[in-house]
Amino acid sequence: MRKFRVVTLALALVVLVTAATALAAKPKKVAFTGSYSGQATTQLNGNTATIAATGNGTGTMLGSSTLTGQGTGDTSVQPCVPWGGTGMLAGKGSSLAFKVVSTAKGCGDDGGHLFSVSGYVSVTKATGKLAKAKGTLRFTGVYSRDDGSFSVKFTGTLTQ
């Protein structure tokens, strides 16, 4: 009986040490970069621009992947239109869903043909190799209203 108590106590101690180690583990940091290009459309209704974009590219731990997004912008604010929305970067077996932070903007040239876009996205859900990743990524890019083409780059550090 005494031997049983010693073994039970030893097992309990191992479980406590393992649990304490797991709790003390620091979150893993993942440097993320991604580059995407594709087509976007904008539809105007009064001062509201509805935006939809799809593209292809590559991203850290996503590999070859797609970008999809949708949102709205307030065209009454010039020359830089504030906009927001949601989107997803999806690769084979992994994805990052995000929300565009409200400070995003698209600044057009004098003719309203070429826009530089910039802002931040906040990761709302991640799957696969990026499961449980959280954080904010910066994006910069260009959108041509003439032919609908865009290119955008994402950079930042996520925690898992």
N, C-alpha and C positions, 0 to 999 in steps of 0.2 A: 504494500500500500504506500509506503514511504517513497519507493522508487517511482511509482506512478505519479505522485505529487511533484517530485523533482522534474520528471519529464514534462508534465503539464505546465509547470512553472517556466521551464526552459522554452517550450513552444510559445507560451504567452509572451515571453520576453522577445523572442524573434519576431513575432507578429507586431509588437509595439515598435521595435526598432525599424522594421520595414515600413510601417505606416508613417512614422516620424520622418524617415528619409524621403518618402514620396511627397509628403506635405511640404518639406523644405526644398524640393526641387524647384529651380528657377525656370520660368517660362522660356521656351526656346525662341530665339529671335531669327527671323527669316528675312534677308534682304531680298526685296522683290523688284524686278524690272520687267516691263512688258512693252511691246511695240506692235501696234495694230493699224491697219488701213482698210478702207472700204467705202461704202456709200451711205449717205445720210439724206434724209428729206426733211424739209420744213414746210409746214402749212400755216398760213397766216389767217387769223380770224380776229379782226380788230387789232388790239395791241398784244395778242397772245400768239406766240409761235409754238406749234406742236412739232416736236423733233423725234425722229426715229432713225436709228443707225444700226448697221450690221457690218462686220468686217472680220478679217482674219489676221493672224499674226502669231507671236510666240510670247510666252510669259514664264517666269521662274516657277518650276515644279508643275507647270501646266503643259509645257512643250507647245507643239503646234495647237492652236486654240482659236476660238471665235469670240468676238465681242458683239453683244447685243445691248441696245439701250433705248430708252424712251424718256421724254421729258417735255418741259415747257419753258419758254422764255418770255420776258416782258420787253417787247420792242419799243415801248414808250420811253425807256431809259437808253439814251444814246451818248457816246458812241459805243459803249460797252454794255451789251445786253446781259442782265443777270439771268441765270437759268438753273434748273435743278431737275432731278429725275432719278431713275433707277436703271441698273444694268447688270450684266453678268459677263464674266470671262470664263469660258468653259473649254476644257481640254479633255483628253481621254481619261475618264475616271476621276477627274478633279475639277473643282469650280470655285469661283469667288463671286458671290452676289454682293452688290454694293449700292449705296445711295449717294448721289452727288450732293456735296455739302452746299448750302445756300449761297456761299460766296463765289461760286463758279461764274465765269463770264465769257462772253464771246465778243471780241472787239473787231469791228469791221473796218475795211479801208474806206476811203472817201466815197467810192461808188457802191459800197455794200456788196462787193463781190467776193472778197477774200477775208476770212475771219481767223484771228488767232484765238484759240480757246485755252483756258487754263482754270485750275481749281483743284479741289480735293475730293476724293471719294472715301467714304467710310464703309469698311467691310461689314456686311450684315450677316453673312452666312458663308461658310467654307466647307468643302467636302474633299474626300480623297486625301492626297498627300498634304493638302493644306488644311485638313480638318481642324476645326476649332480656332483657326487663325482669326485674329482681330487686329484692328489698327486702321490707319488712314494712309492713303497713297496720294501723291501729288500727280496731276496729269497736265501735260502741255501738248498742244497740237495745232493743226490748221484744218479749216473747212472751206471748200470752194462752193459758194452758192451757185455758181454758173454750171458746174457739171456734177455737183453732189458728192465729190470725193472728199475724203478726210484721212488724216493720219494723226495718231495720238500715241504718246509715250507715258507710261506709268512708272513711278519710282517711289520707294519708301521701304520702311521696315515693319513687318508684321510680327506679332507674338503668337506662339502656339502653346 
